[in-house]
Amino acid sequence: MASHSDTLVVFFGATAGANGGKLGSDEREIILLVWQIVDLHEKKVGKLHRCLVKPDTLELTEQCREETGLTLEDVVKAEPLDKVLQQFHQSVSSEVKGLGRSSYTLCVSSPLVVRQALHPEASKKNLVLPECFFSFVDLRKEFHKCCPNAGPVQKLTLASMLEFVGLPAVSEQTVGVREVRSMVQLTLCMLAEPHNHKFTCVETVKYKLDSGTCSKTEPVDSETVIRARGLPWQSSDQDIARFFKGLNIAKGGVALCLNAQGRRNGEALVRFINSEHRDLALERHKHHMGSRYIEVYKATGEEFLKIAGGTSNEVTQFLSKENQVIIRMRGLPFTATHQEVLSFLGPESPVTDGSEGLLFVKYPDGRPTGDAFVLFSCEEYAQNALKKHKQILGKRYIELFRSTAAEVQQVLNRYMSTPLISTLPSSPIVPVPVLTTPPFLPASSSTRDCVRLRGLPYAAGIEDILEFMGEHTADIKPHGVHMVLNQQGRPSGDAFIQMKSPDKAFMVAQKCHKKTMKDRYVEVFQCSTEEMSIFPPPPCKLPCLSPPTAYTAFPTLPAGLSEVALYQPPLSQPAADHRTQPSSHSGLLCPSATPVYEYEHELHSVLPQSPCFSLHRWLLRSSTRSHGSSCCPATSWCSRRLNYAGPAWCPGQDAGSALQYWSQGHPQLLPGIPTPARCHSHPVQLQWPVQRRGLDHLP
């Protein structure tokens, strides 16, 4: 502490880019360090030292050349930063010892050289800074305390402070030397009569991030919170603290944001100890974490509490132990016990307090989610645990990640609150009374005879999934493929598949997991139909688009009017040549407020069950090969809007048979449909108008 120090080391630094008030804002490296010792008791000064530093990137900006007078030839011959810092430490220690003093503290004209230049660069280069760089006094704040009438701290400069106390400006022209000598003059003036100032306002730089919890009732100043965007998905709170090295983050002040599936979305909310540090953090906008640049924006206290705040006593008790390393486990068997998890981690990674250091995440009704958090007392134990990543527990492989206290709160808040999607709301669609086909959505059951596909390419269709399943396609139940769309009707990258038995589902999950589909690996998990009803489709930020009037609600039909009329053009409109008709139809998009399953049910009730799904896919492929994306309106709707098609549409029948069935049994539903013979011999006839507007927005 400066109040107990015998000596001040007046310190100055310059970078290869912006200096002054923008020092460190452009990530440029330090190229110049200047320092001089001041004995606080004897009021004497030591020798002035000026050292050039060789940067890793040998480039100086034009602004740097003008302000410092240095050239590239000057710095090329210098020592790198680690050597210069070692020289600084040895020189200062020797000189302080020669004066008969025992301690010293840095004195700077602005905290930027320490917080925004020295610490970030040392962190990126994995340099261990001497302890003296973790505390310093800001000469401007000390001068403001000594001379309150000098003006606000932010507007104080070396020239204005010298002028206020009546000292002449230093005539030295060399950059660095001029600033240090000016600071030394001000320091001696403040120590002398009539001021007799004591340097006691010490600022510190935290060595590491302090973990902790945040209550939802705790007040959080919005002037202390930022949002970091573009983070690598595997980033931990320690990685984020390292990115903001030199700035002090509040205890438990890093909250990693999760998406709707509970995975990190590359964003984090960070809370600093005061607004000054928050403003310095904003200066790191588009600085780099590895090869990625990170965007930094202002955020609010409400946003931080929404992510990091918690009220659970169980979580509070779990996180009450400080300085613990938190590991998140994902994919645990639902039947896993505390003892099984402890045995999985092994004796080389002992959990803090045994079972008390293990927290299972559960749904409000007590069902396990497959997630858990584990506490370790040191980094070594946590590293040993991370080596178990993707090892098998029971019949499942387990994923392990570094986690944070804020993530524990966020995951518990997500699962313990009201489910994101409860039971499906009643459909606003008026059902067609002519057909009474029951809903195809499977009844809720805890039997794990289903698999979930996650990470599908957005362009993937039913055929792609069947090809991906390979030999296991024969084990799929009729009408057992359920592709999940978001609320706007766009593919979400997920699908559920009903298998004939739990054993079949287990075999698919084991053999198809992480297989590749269109250059993407797809994750396959065994699940139950009960979990299907809870699965939350991701929200869509696109504007809500409504279906055209012909498909909006399937209204109750007047007497004497069949369901075929739903697909017939209005009588008031003259027949048009489909081959030359412009693309002016309304888009066939599901309203965002209506669950996609409702549309599946209604279409399933109106159209014939088996041939429709085989036919519309066959027509889409045939017409696409012949005429780009042309197909009939009903086929276009089926292929674009329907998120379900069974793998066993017409067992034992090919596309030609399905087409023949369709054209004979329903000649009026798709007027002008060619016969199978015409289709095979004249594929050019497979051209119908396309419902274009709105579909262009779809993948």
C-alpha positions, 0 to 999 in steps of 0.5 A, spaced: 500 500 500 502 506 498 500 509 505 505 504 508 510 505 502 517 509 503 518 510 495 514 512 489 516 509 482 513 515 477 512 510 471 510 512 464 509 507 457 507 508 450 504 503 445 505 503 437 499 505 436 494 510 440 497 514 446 494 519 451 487 518 452 486 512 447 492 508 450 490 501 449 484 502 445 487 499 439 491 493 442 497 495 440 504 493 443 508 497 448 514 500 445 517 505 451 517 505 458 520 510 462 521 511 470 524 514 476 524 513 483 522 518 488 523 518 496 517 520 500 521 521 506 527 524 504 524 528 498 529 526 493 529 523 486 533 517 483 536 516 476 531 516 470 531 510 466 528 510 459 527 503 455 525 501 448 521 495 447 521 491 441 514 489 439 512 482 436 509 486 430 514 490 427 509 496 425 508 503 428 502 507 426 503 514 423 500 517 429 505 513 434 511 516 430 509 523 430 507 523 438 513 519 440 518 521 435 520 513 434 522 509 428 521 502 426 529 502 426 529 504 433 525 499 436 527 493 432 534 493 436 530 493 443 529 487 448 522 484 448 517 486 453 519 480 458 526 482 458 525 489 459 520 488 465 525 483 468 530 489 467 525 494 471 524 490 477 531 488 478 533 496 477 528 498 482 529 493 487 536 495 487 535 502 487 530 502 493 534 497 497 540 502 496 536 508 499 535 504 505 527 503 503 523 496 503 517 498 499 515 502 493 508 503 489 507 505 482 505 512 480 502 514 474 498 520 470 493 515 468 491 508 469 490 506 462 498 504 462 497 499 467 490 497 466 489 498 458 496 496 456 500 493 460 496 487 463 492 486 457 499 485 453 502 481 459 495 476 459 496 475 451 503 473 452 502 469 458 507 473 462 507 473 469 507 481 472 511 483 478 507 484 484 508 491 484 504 492 477 498 490 481 497 496 485 498 504 483 496 511 485 493 515 480 497 522 480 490 526 478 486 523 483 491 525 488 492 532 486 485 533 486 484 530 493 490 535 495 487 541 490 480 540 490 479 547 486 483 544 480 477 542 477 474 535 475 479 529 475 477 527 468 479 534 465 486 534 469 492 534 465 500 534 467 500 541 464 494 544 467 496 541 474 503 544 473 500 551 471 495 550 477 501 550 482 505 555 479 510 551 476 513 552 469 512 547 464 518 542 463 522 544 457 525 537 455 522 534 448 523 527 449 517 523 449 516 519 456 522 523 459 518 530 459 512 526 462 516 523 468 519 529 470 513 533 470 510 528 474 516 528 479 515 536 480 508 535 481 509 529 486 515 533 490 510 540 490 505 536 493 509 533 499 512 540 500 509 545 504 503 548 504 500 541 502 504 536 506 500 531 502 500 523 503 499 518 498 493 514 500 489 513 494 491 506 492 488 502 486 489 495 485 488 490 480 485 483 481 489 477 481 483 473 479 476 473 478 472 472 485 466 467 484 460 468 488 452 468 487 447 474 485 440 474 488 435 477 484 433 482 489 440 485 489 441 492 486 445 492 480 447 499 477 446 499 470 452 503 469 457 497 471 454 492 466 456 490 459 454 485 454 460 481 450 458 478 444 462 473 439 465 469 445 467 462 443 462 457 445 467 453 450 469 460 453 469 460 461 468 465 466 476 465 467 477 466 459 472 472 459 476 475 466 482 474 462 480 478 456 478 484 461 485 483 464 486 489 468 479 491 470 476 489 476 470 484 475 465 484 481 464 478 485 460 473 481 460 478 475 460 474 469 454 471 467 454 466 460 448 467 456 444 460 454 440 459 448 433 456 448 436 449 448 441 450 454 447 451 450 452 457 450 450 462 445 457 466 445 454 472 449 456 474 456 454 479 461 459 482 465 459 486 471 464 491 474 466 494 480 464 501 478 462 505 472 470 507 471 472 500 469 465 499 465 467 505 461 474 502 460 471 495 458 467 499 452 474 501 449 475 494 448 470 493 443 472 488 437 479 486 441 481 479 440 480 473 444 484 468 440 482 469 433 475 472 434 474 479 435 469 480 441 464 486 441 462 490 447 456 493 448 452 497 454 447 493 458 443 494 464 442 491 471 436 488 469 439 484 464 444 481 468 439 479 474 435 476 469 441 471 467 445 471 473 440 472 479 437 466 483 432 465 489 433 458 490 436 456 497 439 449 494 443 453 489 445 458 494 447 453 499 451 449 493 455 455 491 456 458 498 463 455 498 468 460 495 474 459 491 471 452 488 472 450 480 465 448 477 464 443 472 458 442 468 456 435 466 451 434 461 448 427 458 447 423 465 442 417 465 436 419 468 437 414 473 444 416 475 445 417 483 450 421 487 455 415 488 455 413 481 457 420 479 462 420 484 465 413 482 465 416 474 469 422 476 474 417 480 479 418 486 483 423 482 478 428 482 475 428 489 468 432 489 468 437 494 464 435 501 462 428 497 455 428 495 454 435 497 458 438 492 454 435 487 448 438 484 443 435 480 438 439 475 431 437 475 424 439 472 419 442 477 416 435 478 422 432 480 424 429 474 432 429 472 434 433 466 441 429 465 445 435 467 449 436 474 454 441 477 460 439 481 465 443 485 472 441 486 477 445 491 483 446 486 484 447 478 488 440 478 482 436 480 478 440 475 483 438 470 482 431 472 475 431 471 475 434 464 479 428 462 473 424 463 469 428 457 465 423 453 467 417 457 461 412 458 457 412 464 452 406 464 450 406 456 451 414 455 457 418 454 458 424 458 460 431 456 464 435 461 465 443 461 467 448 465 462 452 468 460 458 472 456 460 478 451 465 474 450 459 469 448 454 475 443 460 477 441 460 469 440 453 468 436 452 475 432 458 473 430 455 466 428 448 469 425 450 475 421 455 473 414 454 468 416 450 462 418 454 456 412 450 452 407 447 456 401 442 453 399 444 446 394 450 446 387 449 443 388 450 435 385 456 433 383 452 426 376 450 425 377 442 424 374 440 417 368 435 420 368 431 414 374 427 416 375 424 423 382 422 423 385 422 430 391 426 431 397 423 429 401 426 435 403 420 439 400 419 446 405 422 452 409 416 455 415 415 459 417 409 454 424 411 451 422 408 444 424 415 440 430 418 438 432 425 438 436 428 432 440 435 433 444 439 429 440 437 422 442 441 416 436 446 415 436 444 408 435 437 410 429 433 408 425 427 410 429 423 405 436 425 408 434 423 415 432 416 412 438 416 408 442 418 415 438 412 418 440 407 413 438 400 415 435 402 421 429 406 417 425 399 417 425 400 425 421 406 424 414 406 426 409 408 421 408 416 421 414 416 426 418 422 423 417 428 426 421 434 424 421 440 429 420 447 426 420 454 430 414 458 431 415 461 424 415 455 420 423 454 419 427 448 420 430 448 427 435 443 426 431 438 430 427 432 429 424 426 433 423 419 430 419 414 433 422 407 433 418 400 434 421 399 441 426 402 446 432 397 444 431 399 437 432 406 439 438 405 443 441 401 437 440 408 433 442 412 438 449 408 439 450 407 431 448 414 428 450 418 434 455 424 431 454 421 423 455 426 418 449 429 414 451 434 409 458 436 412 455 436 419 455 431 424 448 430 427 447 428 435 442 422 436 439 421 443 434 416 446 428 419 449 421 418 450 414 421 447 414 425 454 420 428 452 417 430 445 412 434 448 416 438 453 422 440 447 421 447 446 422 449 439 427 455 438 423 462 437 424 466 431 425 473 430 422 474 423 416 478 422 409 474 423 407 472 416 400 469 415 397 463 410 393 465 404 386 465 405 385 459 402 389 455 407 388 460 413 383 456 417 380 450 414 373 453 415 367 449 416 364 447 410 357 449 407 352 443 406 354 440 399 361 443 399 367 438 399 373 438 402 376 439 395 373 446 394 379 448 399 384 447 393 380 449 388 381 457 385 375 461 387 369 461 381 370 469 380 377 468 378 378 466 370 382 460 369 389 462 368 395 458 364 399 455 370 405 455 366 405 463 365 402 465 371 406 470 375 408 468 382 403 472 386 400 468 391 401 469 398 406 465 402 404 459 406 407 460 412 404 458 419 402 463 424 407 464 429 402 463 435 400 457 432 404 450 434 406 447 428 403 440 430 396 443 429 397 444 422 400 437 421 394 434 424 389 439 420 393 437 413 393 430 415 385 430 416 384 433 409 389 430 405 389 422 404 394 419 409 399 415 405 399 417 398 400 424 400 406 424 403 410 419 398 407 423 392 408 430 394 416 428 395 416 424 389 413 430 385 417 435 388 424 431 386 421 430 379 419 437 378 425 440 381 429 436 376 425 438 370 423 445 372 427 448 378 422 449 384 416 448 380 410 444 383 403 444 385 400 448 390 398 443 395 405 439 393 408 446 395 405 446 401 406 439 403 413 439 402 415 446 405 410 447 411 409 440 413 414 438 419 412 431 419 412 425 414 412 418 415 417 413 412 412 408 411 407 412 407 405 406 402 409 400 403 410 396 397 409 401 392 413 406 388 412 413 387 408 411 380 403 407 384 402 412 389 401 417 383 396 412 380 392 412 386 392 419 387 390 421 380 384 415 380 381 416 387 382 424 387 381 426 380 379 433 382 383 435 388 389 436 383 386 438 376 390 436 370 395 431 374 398 427 368 398 420 369 404 415 371 405 414 363 405 421 361 410 423 367 415 418 365 415 419 358 413 427 358 417 429 365 416 436 362 408 436 364 410 436 371 410 444 371 405 447 376 405 454 379 409 455 385 406 459 391 412 463 391 411 469 396 413 468 403 417 461 401 423 465 398 424 466 405 425 459 407 431 455 406 
